[in-house]
């Protein structure tokens, strides 16, 4: 089993808010060095400052990039590059970014393209760019999927389902190097920006009512699962999709 070393190097995309922020904080609390990546520079700066004020030592750094753009991904990978390998890659950037379709084929195509770029390309390009830096053995890759991969909506759910296939590919490709690849698929999680103005009390109640536990998930719960999959204790866990949804979907 790979020994845990304090001060591992961790990269978290979409690390400025919600699940990404909770994940970055969980690793920083362990004394790991974390790079958060996203599109909003000022938000990333504020997040890094807050985490460093709490956990000290300048553990959290940031760089802004559109991770669907290959050149910006290359720049981000160069920012991450250091004397030590990257131990953990968490691809959390994404969301349901397809605007309401006008019902035309062109509108439908645009929605599918937007969600593919935001959820698949952001994960694939960052992972592939960082693979040369990933620790072998002992590297960990964790993608953020969604319950939508099981039940839609189509353009967003389909994009998240594509991450499952990519997770399986990575697990097979990197297993002999001692690297694991897994995905976490949350159900409804409160305290995020994901639903925006749609998160009215009635909307939240309707989502919570689908669970068996009568409560929403919390970003810290998803972060704890990611932290486990990134740990040395999870060396035998690879090529898996961990569904965390309060029983809203059974048997997965």
C-alpha positions as CSV (number, residue, x, y, z in Angstrom):
1,X,0.0,0.0,0.0
2,X,1.2,3.5,-0.8
3,X,2.1,5.5,2.2
4,X,0.3,8.7,2.9
5,X,2.5,11.7,2.9
6,X,1.6,14.9,4.5
7,X,1.8,17.7,1.9
8,X,0.5,15.8,-1.1
9,X,-0.2,17.9,-4.3
10,X,-3.8,18.1,-5.2
11,X,-5.5,19.8,-8.2
12,X,-9.3,20.6,-8.0
13,X,-11.1,22.1,-10.9
14,X,-14.2,24.2,-10.2
15,X,-12.7,24.8,-6.8
16,X,-14.1,28.2,-6.1
17,X,-17.6,27.2,-4.8
18,X,-19.8,24.4,-3.7
19,X,-18.4,20.8,-3.9
20,X,-15.1,22.0,-5.3
21,X,-14.6,24.4,-2.5
22,X,-15.5,21.8,0.1
23,X,-13.1,19.4,-1.5
24,X,-10.2,21.9,-1.6
25,X,-10.9,22.7,2.1
26,X,-10.8,19.0,3.0
27,X,-7.4,18.5,1.5
28,X,-6.0,21.7,2.8
29,X,-7.2,20.7,6.3
30,X,-5.0,17.6,5.9
31,X,-2.0,19.8,5.1
32,X,-2.0,19.1,1.4
33,X,-1.0,21.6,-1.2
34,X,-4.0,22.4,-3.3
35,X,-4.3,24.2,-6.7
36,X,-7.8,25.3,-7.5
37,X,-8.8,26.1,-11.1
38,X,-11.8,27.8,-12.5
39,X,-12.9,30.6,-14.9
40,X,-13.5,33.3,-12.3
41,X,-10.2,34.8,-11.2
42,X,-11.5,37.0,-8.4
43,X,-13.6,34.3,-6.9
44,X,-10.6,31.9,-6.9
45,X,-8.4,34.5,-5.3
46,X,-10.9,35.1,-2.5
47,X,-11.4,31.4,-2.0
48,X,-7.7,30.7,-1.8
49,X,-7.2,33.6,0.6
50,X,-9.9,32.3,2.9
51,X,-8.6,28.8,2.9
52,X,-5.1,29.9,3.6
53,X,-6.3,32.2,6.4
54,X,-8.0,29.1,8.0
55,X,-5.4,26.4,7.3
56,X,-2.2,28.5,7.0
57,X,1.0,28.0,5.2
58,X,-0.1,29.2,1.8
59,X,-1.4,25.8,1.1
60,X,-3.9,26.9,-1.6
61,X,-2.9,28.5,-4.9
62,X,-5.1,29.2,-7.9
63,X,-5.1,29.8,-11.6
64,X,-7.9,30.9,-13.9
65,X,-8.6,28.9,-17.1
66,X,-11.5,27.8,-19.4
67,X,-10.8,24.1,-19.2
68,X,-12.6,23.4,-22.5
69,X,-9.9,25.4,-24.3
70,X,-6.8,23.3,-25.0
71,X,-4.4,26.2,-24.9
72,X,-5.7,27.4,-21.6
73,X,-5.5,23.9,-20.2
74,X,-1.8,23.8,-21.3
75,X,-1.2,27.0,-19.4
76,X,-2.9,25.6,-16.3
77,X,-0.8,22.5,-16.5
78,X,2.3,24.6,-16.7
79,X,1.2,26.5,-13.6
80,X,0.7,23.3,-11.7
81,X,4.1,21.9,-12.7
82,X,6.5,21.7,-9.8
83,X,9.4,19.7,-8.3
84,X,7.0,17.1,-6.8
85,X,4.5,15.0,-8.8
86,X,0.7,15.6,-8.6
87,X,-0.9,13.1,-6.3
88,X,-4.6,13.8,-6.8
89,X,-6.6,15.2,-9.7
90,X,-10.3,16.1,-9.0
91,X,-12.3,17.3,-12.0
92,X,-15.3,19.1,-10.6
93,X,-15.7,21.9,-13.2
94,X,-19.0,21.7,-15.0
95,X,-22.8,22.0,-14.7
96,X,-25.9,22.0,-16.7
97,X,-25.1,25.0,-18.9
98,X,-27.4,24.3,-21.8
99,X,-29.9,27.2,-22.2
100,X,-33.5,26.5,-22.9
101,X,-33.8,25.2,-26.5
102,X,-36.0,26.9,-29.0
103,X,-37.0,23.5,-30.2
104,X,-35.1,23.7,-33.4
105,X,-32.5,21.1,-34.3
106,X,-29.9,23.9,-34.2
107,X,-30.9,24.8,-30.6
108,X,-30.8,21.2,-29.5
109,X,-27.4,20.7,-31.0
110,X,-26.1,23.8,-29.3
111,X,-27.3,22.6,-25.9
112,X,-25.7,19.2,-26.3
113,X,-22.4,20.8,-27.4
114,X,-22.4,23.2,-24.5
115,X,-22.9,20.5,-21.9
116,X,-20.3,18.2,-23.6
117,X,-17.7,21.0,-23.6
118,X,-18.5,22.1,-20.0
119,X,-18.6,18.6,-18.4
120,X,-16.6,16.2,-20.6
121,X,-13.9,18.3,-22.2
122,X,-13.1,20.1,-19.0
123,X,-12.4,16.8,-17.2
124,X,-10.7,15.0,-20.1
125,X,-8.4,17.8,-21.2
126,X,-7.2,18.7,-17.6
127,X,-6.7,15.0,-16.8
128,X,-4.7,14.3,-19.9
129,X,-2.6,17.5,-19.5
130,X,-1.7,16.5,-15.9
131,X,-1.1,12.8,-16.5
132,X,2.6,13.3,-17.2
133,X,2.9,14.9,-13.7
134,X,0.8,12.3,-11.9
135,X,2.5,10.2,-9.3
136,X,3.2,6.6,-10.2
137,X,2.4,4.5,-8.2
138,X,-0.2,6.1,-5.9
139,X,-1.8,8.7,-8.2
140,X,-5.6,9.3,-7.8
141,X,-8.1,10.6,-10.3
142,X,-11.7,11.5,-9.2
143,X,-14.3,12.8,-11.6
144,X,-17.6,14.5,-10.6
145,X,-20.5,12.9,-12.2
146,X,-24.2,13.2,-11.3
147,X,-27.4,11.3,-10.7
148,X,-28.4,12.8,-14.0
149,X,-26.2,10.2,-15.7
150,X,-28.9,7.7,-14.7
151,X,-32.0,9.6,-15.4
152,X,-31.4,12.8,-17.4
153,X,-31.9,15.5,-18.5
154,X,-30.4,14.3,-21.8
155,X,-27.7,16.8,-22.7
156,X,-26.4,17.1,-19.1
157,X,-27.0,13.5,-18.1
158,X,-25.4,12.3,-21.3
159,X,-22.3,14.4,-20.7
160,X,-22.0,13.0,-17.2
161,X,-22.5,9.4,-18.5
162,X,-19.6,10.0,-20.9
163,X,-17.4,10.7,-17.9
164,X,-18.2,7.2,-16.7
165,X,-16.8,5.7,-19.8
166,X,-13.8,7.9,-19.5
167,X,-13.3,6.8,-15.9
168,X,-13.4,3.2,-17.0
169,X,-10.9,3.9,-19.7
170,X,-8.5,5.6,-17.3
171,X,-8.8,2.8,-14.8
172,X,-7.8,0.2,-17.4
173,X,-5.1,2.4,-18.9
174,X,-3.4,3.4,-15.6
175,X,-4.0,0.4,-13.3
176,X,-0.6,-1.2,-14.0
177,X,1.0,2.1,-13.0
178,X,-0.7,2.0,-9.6
179,X,-3.0,4.8,-10.4
180,X,-6.8,4.7,-9.6
181,X,-9.6,6.4,-11.4
182,X,-13.1,6.7,-10.0
183,X,-16.1,9.0,-10.2
184,X,-18.6,10.4,-7.6
185,X,-22.2,10.9,-8.7
186,X,-24.1,13.1,-6.3
187,X,-27.8,13.5,-6.1
188,X,-29.3,16.8,-4.9
189,X,-26.8,18.8,-2.9
190,X,-27.7,22.0,-1.1
191,X,-25.4,25.0,-0.6
192,X,-24.1,25.2,-4.1
193,X,-24.6,27.5,-7.1
194,X,-25.7,24.6,-9.3
195,X,-29.4,25.4,-9.6
196,X,-29.1,29.2,-9.4
197,X,-32.5,31.0,-9.3
198,X,-34.3,27.7,-9.7
199,X,-33.5,26.7,-6.1
200,X,-36.7,28.1,-4.6
201,X,-38.1,26.5,-1.4
202,X,-40.6,24.5,-3.5
203,X,-37.9,23.3,-5.8
204,X,-35.6,22.2,-3.0
205,X,-38.5,20.5,-1.3
206,X,-39.4,18.6,-4.4
207,X,-35.8,17.3,-4.7
208,X,-35.5,16.4,-1.1
209,X,-38.8,14.5,-1.3
210,X,-37.2,12.1,-3.8
211,X,-34.7,10.9,-1.2
212,X,-35.2,8.2,1.4
213,X,-33.5,10.2,4.1
214,X,-35.6,13.4,3.8
215,X,-32.6,15.7,3.5
216,X,-30.3,17.2,0.9
217,X,-26.7,16.2,0.6
218,X,-24.0,18.6,1.8
219,X,-20.9,19.6,-0.1
220,X,-18.8,18.3,2.8
221,X,-20.3,14.8,2.4
222,X,-19.3,14.7,-1.2
223,X,-15.9,16.0,-0.4
224,X,-15.4,13.3,2.2
225,X,-16.1,10.7,-0.4
226,X,-13.6,12.3,-2.8
227,X,-11.1,12.4,0.0
228,X,-11.5,8.7,0.7
229,X,-11.2,7.7,-3.0
230,X,-8.0,9.8,-3.1
231,X,-6.5,8.1,0.0
232,X,-4.0,5.3,0.2
233,X,-6.7,3.2,1.8
234,X,-8.6,3.2,-1.5
235,X,-5.8,1.6,-3.5
236,X,-8.1,-1.4,-4.4
237,X,-11.0,0.9,-5.6
238,X,-10.8,1.8,-9.2
239,X,-13.1,2.0,-12.2
240,X,-16.1,2.7,-9.9
241,X,-19.0,5.2,-9.9
242,X,-19.9,6.0,-6.3
243,X,-23.5,7.2,-6.2
244,X,-24.4,9.5,-3.2
245,X,-28.0,10.5,-3.5
246,X,-29.9,9.7,-0.3
247,X,-31.6,6.8,-1.9
248,X,-33.1,8.8,-4.7
249,X,-31.8,6.1,-7.0
250,X,-31.4,2.5,-5.7
251,X,-29.0,-0.3,-6.4
252,X,-26.1,1.6,-8.0
